Structures are given as C-alpha cells and as structure tokens.
Amino acid sequence: MSKAPEEQHPVKAFGWAAKDSSGLLSPFKFSRRATGDKDVRFKVLYCGICHADLHKTKNEWGSSKYPIVPGHEIVGEVTEVGNEVMKVKVGDKVGVGCVVGACHSCENCNNDLEIYCPQTIMTYNGIYHDGTITYGGFSDTMVANERYILRFPENIPLDASAPLLCAGITLYSPLKYYGLAEPGKHIGIVGLGGLGHVGVKFAKAFGAKVTVISTSTNKKDDALEHLGADSFLHSRDQEQMQAAQGTFDGILDTVSAVHSIMPLIGLLKSHGKLVMLGAPAEPLELPVFPLLMGRKMVAGSATGGLKETQEMIDFAAKHNITADIELIPTDYLNKAMERLAKGDVRYRFVIDIGNSLASTNH
C-alpha cells in the first residue's frame, strides 16, 4: 500500500490542494524530500495563480492526479542548500517556474530547453525521479535541484515578479525565438490577461510597436494609457480589422478559449507569424489557403528553458518589468479561482503565502 502524502518524505509541508475535479482547494498536509547534494530548499513567500492551475484542478485537460497542490510561479527565500550547490546561498531570493526535472541528456536538455524534453517533470502533478507526485507552490516550503532554481536580483519586487516565472517567459521566449524582439517590428498581442499584459511590456521594452487585439473594448484605456501599447484593435469591429489587414510582423495569441484564427492570419504581413500561447481544450480550425498565399506561419511556444528564463528575469529587472497583481491571502484562494474563471482579475492573482498560509493550518 502506498504511503500517505504526509509520510512519503522526511520534511513536513503544508499547503492547499484540490482533492477532486470540483477544483475546490482546501488545507492539505504533505511532505517534501530531504535536501539532496544538489538541491535548494526555500521558504515560499509568494505564488502566482496561472490559468493552468484552474485547468489542472478541474481536470479540464484530462491528466490530473489528485490531490493536486497547484502553483508554478513560486518565489521565496533560500533556507538550506546541498553540499554541491554553487548557484545560490542561504538568504538569497529565488524562484521555481513550471518545471523541476528532465532527462538532462537529450538534445533539448543539452540546448538548455528543459521544457521541451520528452521526460520533463512538471512542478506539480508530475511524477518525480523517485516515483512520487510533485506538489507546487500553494505551500509553505519548496525544494528543487539547483538547475531549476532561478535567482531574483535585489531591485525587483518578489510579489509582482512571481508571474514572470510562467507568464513572463511564455511571452519573452517566442518574441526572441521568432525574431520579433527587434525595434520597429509591429507586434499584436491577442487577449489582455495575465499573459497578454506582460507581453505588452516585454514587446515595448524590445522597441516594438505594440497593438493589443481584444474582443472587449473596456480593455482599451488600460492597454493604451496604463500598459503603454501603441494602439488597440477591437477584433469584433469589421472596419477596424479590415483596415489593419497585412500590417503585423507577428501576433502572439494568448487566448485559452476556442476562437477563430482566420481573422488573425489576415492581419499578418507576408511571412508574418501567428504564435499560439493559450491552450484551448478543443482543436482550432486552421485555414491553409491564406498561409500559402502569404508564406505565413502558425506556430506554438511553451514557456522556456532555465537559461532563457534567468535571462528574462535579468532583462525584466533592468527594464523594471513586473506583472500587475492583486495580492491575496490564502483563504481567498477559491474565490480567486472563481474570479479567474470569469476573467475578473487585473491581471494576475498572487498569493501572499508568507503572511497568510500558516493561519489556515489547523
């Protein structure tokens, strides 16, 4: 008979978990492994809430293993390091993103692209090398191999930087990889949510002309005045869409709902790139003819490797890029998940684990 989560490892841990596909989160006692020679342990101070946490807790992608402790935008302070750890020391500010393990021998791993390793181990709801289920950052303590530990410079606020570990790298990586991180490029960001709002900031920092593309006109003022986008395109306004045909070098589509991509392909210049970053549960329809006639590309991108994620954090620190957050106590979690499902957040919930989790441990 398998051991209870509390007894699998020597280090006691406490967090909030979903026990079934209702997605309802409640207090949960479990355990974490002892600090190995190459491991870093840290006290969790903040954890962002990502749309993936919602999908996973409700088993909308069909792969959930319960109980689930979600959270892969985890930041805190180092409390212990293994004997062979060189990267960080006790007291350093660090984080862990979406991945905590990989094979370390395939082509992707050798190119610092651990996220694309066929054996990548996700930060939560994955199976670790020792056969136990991984638990995420809605918890008091975290341990990870130093390869997966990211350093945060002193000048960057930890709470508003937590979402960079997923949302930030998800936008930074495709901008770089697809040649869109260049001054003068015209970049479209579809969807102004947790991902999209950070994408506007990174694209602007790279010197691009940025247009927010949204079905909702009530995002216009925020996009232009607060986030610094150059223009706003209402995707339900046929005249506006027609006028913008063939004007974009690249479009990053962050929308997780099923939607038509035909109009977006029409907005691209010849040789333009539409990069899909959201994860709709159903397949989308792909019209091929407009791709042929403009040598256009529809592509995808996940987060990024650890080397690039560190580069992104350092870039963000240099350019003062953080997420716009609503800081919440742990006991507000279920309400926050309800609001996230309705898109009622500007623009990322972050849990104040350090100041609120302990009080829920009865």
C-alpha positions in Angstrom: 0.0 0.0 0.0 1.4 3.4 -0.9 2.3 5.9 1.8 0.1 8.9 2.6 1.4 12.2 1.2 2.5 13.2 4.8 4.7 10.2 5.2 6.4 9.9 1.7 9.3 12.2 2.6 11.0 13.4 5.8 10.3 17.1 5.6 6.8 18.1 6.7 5.0 20.5 4.4 1.6 22.3 4.4 -0.4 23.8 1.5 -3.7 24.0 -0.2 -4.8 21.2 -2.5 -7.7 20.2 -4.8 -8.9 16.7 -3.9 -11.2 16.1 -6.9 -12.4 17.7 -10.2 -14.6 20.2 -8.4 -11.3 22.1 -8.2 -12.2 23.2 -4.7 -9.0 23.9 -2.7 -8.6 23.1 1.0 -5.8 22.8 3.6 -3.5 19.8 3.0 -0.6 18.3 4.9 2.1 16.5 2.9 5.9 16.2 2.8 8.9 17.1 0.8 12.2 15.3 0.2 15.3 16.0 2.3 17.7 18.5 0.7 20.0 16.5 -1.6 23.6 17.5 -2.5 22.4 19.5 -5.5 19.1 20.7 -4.0 18.0 24.1 -2.9 15.2 24.5 -0.2 13.4 27.7 0.2 10.6 29.2 2.3 7.8 30.2 -0.1 6.8 33.8 0.2 4.5 34.3 -2.8 3.0 32.2 -5.6 1.2 33.4 -8.7 -2.1 31.8 -9.9 -1.9 30.8 -13.5 -4.8 29.7 -15.8 -3.2 26.3 -16.0 -3.9 25.9 -12.2 -7.6 26.3 -13.0 -7.4 23.8 -15.9 -5.5 21.3 -13.8 -7.5 21.5 -10.6 -10.7 20.9 -12.6 -9.1 18.2 -14.8 -10.0 20.1 -17.9 -7.0 18.7 -19.7 -7.8 15.1 -18.6 -4.4 14.4 -17.0 -4.9 15.5 -13.4 -3.8 13.2 -10.5 -5.4 14.1 -7.1 -4.6 15.5 -4.6 -3.1 18.5 -6.5 -1.1 21.3 -4.9 -1.0 23.8 -7.8 1.3 26.7 -8.3 4.3 27.2 -10.7 5.1 30.8 -10.2 6.9 30.3 -6.9 9.2 32.8 -5.2 10.8 32.9 -1.7 14.0 32.9 0.3 16.6 30.1 0.5 16.7 28.3 3.8 19.1 25.4 3.0 21.4 24.3 0.2 23.0 21.0 -0.6 26.8 20.4 -0.4 27.4 20.7 -4.1 25.2 23.8 -4.8 27.1 26.7 -6.3 24.4 28.9 -7.7 22.8 30.3 -4.5 23.3 30.6 -0.8 21.0 30.8 2.3 19.1 34.1 2.3 19.0 34.6 -1.4 15.8 35.4 -3.2 14.9 32.7 -5.7 12.1 31.1 -7.6 10.9 28.0 -9.4 8.7 28.0 -12.5 6.9 25.3 -14.5 9.5 22.6 -14.5 11.5 20.8 -11.8 13.1 17.9 -13.7 14.1 16.5 -17.1 16.5 13.8 -18.5 19.5 16.1 -18.8 20.9 14.1 -21.7 18.7 14.7 -24.8 19.2 17.3 -27.4 16.7 19.7 -25.8 18.3 19.5 -22.4 21.8 19.9 -23.9 20.5 23.1 -25.5 19.1 24.4 -22.2 15.5 23.7 -23.4 14.4 21.5 -20.5 10.7 22.4 -21.0 10.8 20.5 -24.4 12.5 17.4 -23.0 10.2 14.4 -23.6 10.8 13.4 -20.0 10.2 16.9 -18.5 8.8 16.8 -14.9 6.3 19.5 -14.2 6.4 21.4 -10.9 3.1 20.0 -9.8 1.1 16.9 -10.8 4.1 15.3 -12.3 6.0 12.2 -11.3 9.4 12.9 -9.9 12.5 10.7 -10.4 11.8 8.9 -7.1 8.2 8.0 -8.3 6.4 10.4 -6.0 3.9 13.1 -7.2 5.2 16.6 -7.4 3.5 19.4 -5.4 3.5 23.0 -6.4 3.8 26.4 -4.7 0.5 26.8 -2.9 2.6 25.6 0.0 5.0 26.7 2.8 8.2 25.2 1.5 9.7 24.1 -1.8 12.8 22.1 -2.8 14.3 21.7 -6.2 17.5 20.7 -8.0 19.6 23.8 -8.4 19.3 23.6 -12.2 15.7 24.6 -11.8 16.3 27.4 -9.3 16.1 31.0 -10.7 17.8 34.0 -9.0 16.0 37.2 -8.4 18.0 40.5 -8.3 17.6 42.6 -5.1 15.9 45.5 -7.0 12.9 43.5 -8.2 9.8 43.2 -6.0 9.2 39.5 -5.4 5.4 39.5 -5.3 4.9 41.2 -8.6 7.8 39.2 -10.2 6.4 35.8 -9.4 4.2 35.7 -12.5 7.3 36.2 -14.7 8.2 32.6 -14.0 5.3 31.4 -16.2 3.5 34.4 -17.8 6.7 36.3 -18.3 8.8 33.6 -20.0 5.8 32.4 -22.1 5.8 35.8 -23.9 9.6 36.6 -23.8 10.6 33.3 -25.3 8.5 33.4 -28.6 9.4 37.1 -29.1 13.1 36.1 -29.1 12.8 32.8 -30.9 10.6 34.0 -33.8 12.7 37.1 -34.4 10.1 39.5 -33.1 12.2 41.1 -30.3 13.5 43.8 -32.6 12.9 47.6 -32.7 10.4 48.6 -35.2 8.5 45.3 -35.5 4.7 45.6 -35.4 3.5 43.1 -32.8 0.0 42.1 -31.9 -1.0 40.8 -28.5 -4.3 38.9 -28.6 -6.0 38.9 -25.1 -5.1 41.3 -22.4 -5.0 39.0 -19.4 -2.2 37.5 -17.2 -0.1 36.6 -20.2 -1.1 39.5 -22.6 -0.4 42.4 -20.2 3.2 41.1 -19.6 3.6 40.6 -23.3 2.9 44.3 -24.0 5.6 45.3 -21.5 8.3 43.0 -23.0 7.5 43.8 -26.6 7.7 47.6 -25.8 11.0 47.1 -24.0 12.3 45.4 -27.1 11.4 48.5 -29.1 8.4 47.1 -31.0 5.2 48.9 -32.0 2.6 47.1 -30.0 -1.2 46.7 -30.7 -3.5 45.0 -28.3 -6.2 42.9 -30.1 -9.2 42.2 -27.9 -12.9 41.3 -28.2 -13.5 43.7 -25.3 -13.5 47.5 -25.7 -13.4 48.0 -22.0 -9.7 47.0 -22.1 -8.8 49.9 -24.4 -7.9 52.5 -21.8 -5.8 50.1 -19.8 -4.0 48.9 -22.9 -3.1 52.4 -24.1 -2.8 54.5 -21.0 -1.6 52.1 -18.3 0.4 49.5 -20.2 1.8 51.7 -22.9 0.5 49.9 -26.0 0.7 52.0 -29.2 -2.8 51.0 -30.4 -5.9 49.0 -29.7 -7.8 46.8 -32.2 -11.3 45.7 -31.4 -11.5 42.3 -33.1 -15.3 42.4 -33.4 -15.2 45.7 -35.4 -15.0 44.6 -39.0 -13.9 48.0 -40.3 -11.0 48.2 -37.8 -10.0 44.6 -38.7 -10.2 45.3 -42.4 -8.1 48.5 -42.1 -5.4 46.5 -40.2 -5.1 43.7 -42.8 -1.5 42.8 -43.7 0.2 45.2 -41.1 1.6 42.9 -38.4 5.0 41.2 -38.4 3.9 38.9 -35.6 0.9 38.2 -33.4 1.1 36.4 -30.0 -2.3 34.8 -29.2 -2.7 34.2 -25.5 -6.4 33.2 -25.6 -7.3 29.9 -23.9 -10.9 29.8 -25.2 -11.8 28.3 -28.6 -11.8 31.1 -31.2 -11.3 31.7 -34.9 -7.7 32.3 -36.0 -8.7 33.1 -39.7 -9.1 36.9 -38.9 -5.7 36.9 -37.2 -3.9 35.3 -40.1 -5.4 38.1 -42.3 -3.8 40.7 -40.1 -0.3 39.4 -40.8 2.1 40.8 -43.4 3.5 38.3 -45.9 6.0 36.0 -44.0 4.3 37.0 -40.7 4.0 34.7 -37.7 1.0 33.9 -35.6 2.2 32.2 -32.4 -0.3 30.3 -30.2 0.4 30.6 -26.5 -3.0 29.8 -25.0 -4.2 26.2 -24.7 -7.8 25.8 -25.9 -9.3 22.5 -24.8 -10.7 21.8 -28.3 -8.9 21.9 -31.6 -9.0 25.1 -33.6 -9.8 25.3 -37.3 -6.7 26.1 -39.5 -7.4 27.6 -42.9 -4.4 26.7 -45.1 -5.0 28.8 -48.2 -4.2 32.2 -46.5 -1.0 30.6 -45.2 0.1 29.6 -48.7 -0.7 33.0 -50.3 1.4 34.9 -47.8 4.0 32.3 -46.8 2.7 32.8 -43.3 3.3 30.7 -40.2 1.1 29.5 -37.4 3.4 28.3 -34.6 3.4 27.4 -30.9 5.6 28.0 -27.9 5.5 26.8 -24.3 7.5 28.6 -21.6 11.3 28.5 -22.0 14.4 26.7 -20.8 16.1 27.7 -17.5 18.9 29.6 -19.1 16.5 31.8 -21.0 14.2 32.2 -18.0 17.1 33.6 -16.0 17.9 35.9 -18.9 14.3 37.1 -18.9 14.3 37.8 -15.2 17.5 39.8 -15.5 16.0 41.7 -18.5 12.8 42.4 -16.5 14.9 43.7 -13.6 16.9 46.0 -15.9 13.7 47.4 -17.6 11.5 47.5 -14.4 9.1 44.9 -15.8 6.7 43.3 -13.4 3.2 41.9 -13.5 0.2 43.9 -12.4 -1.0 41.9 -9.5 -3.8 41.6 -6.9 -2.2 40.2 -3.7 -4.5 37.8 -1.9 -4.4 35.8 1.4 -4.5 32.0 1.2 -8.1 31.8 2.4 -9.3 33.8 -0.6 -8.0 31.1 -3.0 -11.3 29.6 -4.0 -12.9 33.0 -4.6 -9.8 34.0 -6.7 -10.2 30.8 -8.8 -13.9 31.7 -9.4 -12.9 35.2 -10.5 -10.1 33.9 -12.7 -12.5 31.6 -14.5 -14.6 34.7 -15.3 -11.5 36.8 -16.3 -12.1 39.1 -13.3 -8.6 40.0 -12.4 -6.2 42.7 -13.4 -4.0 40.9 -14.3 -2.6 38.2 -12.1 -3.5 36.9 -8.6 -0.5 36.3 -6.4 -1.0 34.5 -3.0 0.7 36.1 0.0 1.9 32.7 1.2 4.5 34.1 3.7 1.9 36.2 5.6 -1.2 34.1 5.4 -0.7 30.4 4.8 0.2 29.4 8.4 -3.0 30.8 9.8 -5.0 28.3 7.8 -3.1 25.3 9.2 -5.3 24.0 12.0 
